[in-house]
Amino acid sequence: MNISPQELNRRIAKLIELNKEFNFANQICQDLALKQLSSYHSPGLLYAVKDMFSVKNTITSASSKILENYQAVYDATVIEKLNAKENILLAKLNQDEFAQGGSNEYSARGKVLNPVDKNRIPGGSSGGSASIVALDLVDFALGTDTGGSVRNPASFTGTIGFKPTYGAISRYGVLAMASSFDTIGIISKKIEIIAKVFHQIRGVDKHDLTSINIDEVSGPKKMKVAVVKQFIKNLDPAILQKIEFCLEKLQELGYAIDYIELSSLDYALACYYILVPAEVSSNMARYDNLVYGNPHSLDSVMSTSLDDWYLKQRELFGDEVKRRIGAGNFILSSGYYDAYYLQASRLRRYIADQFNSAFAKYDFLIGPTTPNGATEFGNSQEDPTKLYLADIMTVAANIAGLPAISLPLLEDQLGLPVGLQLMTEQKQDLYLLELASQLMEQSHG
Amino acid sequence: MSNVEFNFALIYRLSKLRFDELDHANIEQLKKIIEFVNIALTLDSIKDYSPLREVNGVRNVWREDVVISCEIDPQDLLASAIIQNYYVVVPRVI
């Protein structure tokens, strides 16, 4: 890409202007971007990252008050890799606090608005990432996907959201939410950009012992796709009609279509909302404002007891984070661990096994990414579990560590964008991207 | 498990979060989350399944037991803590 400092400044000025309206960014990295541009020989793409990613000497807040002033002291592995390929970082993005939420209403930095309709949620938790891409301000944005946090906002904003196999991209330097589910994801409007960025940032990292290499060539193709029946049950007829159109396109590409029921998925949300809060409560235990976070004075530390300090500092967490910490500690507490945590870990095996059996017969599983288009703000305030229901189609991929992608090919009865989700077996990410690319082309052709 | 006894004071204590008995909204929402996941407890047919914890099969990654120097300056790592004589200062424990 050929970009002059003047052009970059112009792009950043536009970003600053639109951020006043949509609130997608926590921080705009103008100085860093110009510095990067001046040091690069052949600048790559313009990008932005969710505020979960550590970027040296910049605030990394996770949209939480507890990390409001935390300056990262090193670059996450993905940032290092993107820098090495001379991509230019423009902004750190707004999100649900610590990636916990699906609407971007749970951010200490205020809600992000959806460019499709400003009265509606952009989805979450990577709402800032989806919003900035939808507005064409960057070529791509990174998010994190623990239960759909990249695919869900992609679905609601008409963008593409890709969640790779668990471990395909290093999590080193990315704040943790639920470590056995957390996956780095990419949002863009172009599938070829996603493929390019994925190539730049994937692979084993000595700093992340859960990282793996994916298969560089796809296995034998079965040329069969299955629609997951549970995902289309009671679905908005407008969405269903669009799915049928996509199925026709898949047939034109030579794929046979089948319908299957995965009975274990009826338990997927419960499995997810047991294991994730359990991991959240452990990961959030480190935030006490003693080692990192808000600067404080020696006097304030000395004038209190350790217990009082914890209680006072952890008041800074938002309500949804507190609820999940509470749920997690309940689930892990003596007397309930076996009934909840152990049972959910067995459910996880049950769900993963059913997926494996399905992938012995089919290359891909298909359904909508979300059961509807973006809802209006304020729909889930009284009962958080209402919002959890929106995750029903996305959590399964995280439970089983599968790669999945949301493509902007569907529409609900209100005309709002909805994603079409394709899932495949672990490590077959490149085959997934290949089909996604063909399907996008075939559908628009 | 449908009639789980919630001891919210204990849950909050374990969570190191301030418990306010008057905060009915938050307590009700927490109850709703637990009730929401109770369906998981009803499936008896999976009791012989082994728990799945390492979802991509990577388990117990070992390395040589040798000292590796930190790539990050320890001074930087401690930059937002209060430090005295290389120790992090914490509030009184006893």
Chai-1 contact restraints between the chains, C-beta under 6 A:
chainA,res_idxA,chainB,res_idxB,connection_type,confidence,min_distance_angstrom,max_distance_angstrom,comment,restraint_id
A,V73,B,I72,contact,1.0,0.0,6.0,A-B,restraint_1
A,V73,B,D76,contact,1.0,0.0,6.0,A-B,restraint_2
A,V73,B,L77,contact,1.0,0.0,6.0,A-B,restraint_3
A,Y74,B,I72,contact,1.0,0.0,6.0,A-B,restraint_4
A,Y166,B,V55,contact,1.0,0.0,6.0,A-B,restraint_5
A,Y166,B,N56,contact,1.0,0.0,6.0,A-B,restraint_6
A,G167,B,N56,contact,1.0,0.0,6.0,A-B,restraint_7
A,S180,B,V55,contact,1.0,0.0,6.0,A-B,restraint_8
A,L209,B,V61,contact,1.0,0.0,6.0,A-B,restraint_9
A,T210,B,V58,contact,1.0,0.0,6.0,A-B,restraint_10
A,I212,B,N56,contact,1.0,0.0,6.0,A-B,restraint_11
A,Y267,B,A40,contact,1.0,0.0,6.0,A-B,restraint_12
A,A270,B,V37,contact,1.0,0.0,6.0,A-B,restraint_13
A,A270,B,I39,contact,1.0,0.0,6.0,A-B,restraint_14
A,A270,B,A40,contact,1.0,0.0,6.0,A-B,restraint_15
A,C271,B,A40,contact,1.0,0.0,6.0,A-B,restraint_16
A,Y273,B,V37,contact,1.0,0.0,6.0,A-B,restraint_17
A,I274,B,V37,contact,1.0,0.0,6.0,A-B,restraint_18
A,I274,B,A40,contact,1.0,0.0,6.0,A-B,restraint_19
A,L290,B,V90,contact,1.0,0.0,6.0,A-B,restraint_20
A,V291,B,A81,contact,1.0,0.0,6.0,A-B,restraint_21
A,V291,B,V88,contact,1.0,0.0,6.0,A-B,restraint_22
A,Y292,B,S80,contact,1.0,0.0,6.0,A-B,restraint_23
A,P295,B,S80,contact,1.0,0.0,6.0,A-B,restraint_24
A,L298,B,I82,contact,1.0,0.0,6.0,A-B,restraint_25
A,V301,B,I82,contact,1.0,0.0,6.0,A-B,restraint_26
A,V301,B,V89,contact,1.0,0.0,6.0,A-B,restraint_27
A,V301,B,P91,contact,1.0,0.0,6.0,A-B,restraint_28
A,T304,B,P91,contact,1.0,0.0,6.0,A-B,restraint_29
A,S305,B,P91,contact,1.0,0.0,6.0,A-B,restraint_30
A,S305,B,R92,contact,1.0,0.0,6.0,A-B,restraint_31
A,L306,B,P91,contact,1.0,0.0,6.0,A-B,restraint_32
A,L306,B,V93,contact,1.0,0.0,6.0,A-B,restraint_33
A,W309,B,P91,contact,1.0,0.0,6.0,A-B,restraint_34
A,Y310,B,K16,contact,1.0,0.0,6.0,A-B,restraint_35
A,L311,B,R18,contact,1.0,0.0,6.0,A-B,restraint_36
A,R314,B,K16,contact,1.0,0.0,6.0,A-B,restraint_37
A,R314,B,L17,contact,1.0,0.0,6.0,A-B,restraint_38
A,K322,B,L17,contact,1.0,0.0,6.0,A-B,restraint_39
A,R323,B,Q29,contact,1.0,0.0,6.0,A-B,restraint_40
A,R323,B,L30,contact,1.0,0.0,6.0,A-B,restraint_41
A,I325,B,S15,contact,1.0,0.0,6.0,A-B,restraint_42
A,G326,B,I11,contact,1.0,0.0,6.0,A-B,restraint_43
A,G326,B,S15,contact,1.0,0.0,6.0,A-B,restraint_44
A,G326,B,L30,contact,1.0,0.0,6.0,A-B,restraint_45
A,A327,B,I33,contact,1.0,0.0,6.0,A-B,restraint_46
A,N329,B,I11,contact,1.0,0.0,6.0,A-B,restraint_47
A,N329,B,L14,contact,1.0,0.0,6.0,A-B,restraint_48
A,N329,B,S15,contact,1.0,0.0,6.0,A-B,restraint_49
A,F330,B,I11,contact,1.0,0.0,6.0,A-B,restraint_50
A,A339,B,M1,contact,1.0,0.0,6.0,A-B,restraint_51
A,A339,B,L41,contact,1.0,0.0,6.0,A-B,restraint_52
A,Q343,B,A40,contact,1.0,0.0,6.0,A-B,restraint_53
A,A344,B,A40,contact,1.0,0.0,6.0,A-B,restraint_54
A,S345,B,P51,contact,1.0,0.0,6.0,A-B,restraint_55
A,S345,B,L52,contact,1.0,0.0,6.0,A-B,restraint_56
A,R346,B,I46,contact,1.0,0.0,6.0,A-B,restraint_57
A,R346,B,Y49,contact,1.0,0.0,6.0,A-B,restraint_58
A,R346,B,P51,contact,1.0,0.0,6.0,A-B,restraint_59
A,L347,B,A40,contact,1.0,0.0,6.0,A-B,restraint_60
A,R348,B,L52,contact,1.0,0.0,6.0,A-B,restraint_61
A,R349,B,Y49,contact,1.0,0.0,6.0,A-B,restraint_62
A,R349,B,L52,contact,1.0,0.0,6.0,A-B,restraint_63
A,Y350,B,I46,contact,1.0,0.0,6.0,A-B,restraint_64
A,Y350,B,Y49,contact,1.0,0.0,6.0,A-B,restraint_65
A,A352,B,L52,contact,1.0,0.0,6.0,A-B,restraint_66
A,D383,B,K32,contact,1.0,0.0,6.0,A-B,restraint_67
A,P384,B,Q29,contact,1.0,0.0,6.0,A-B,restraint_68
A,T385,B,K32,contact,1.0,0.0,6.0,A-B,restraint_69
A,T385,B,F36,contact,1.0,0.0,6.0,A-B,restraint_70
A,G401,B,V55,contact,1.0,0.0,6.0,A-B,restraint_71
A,G401,B,N56,contact,1.0,0.0,6.0,A-B,restraint_72
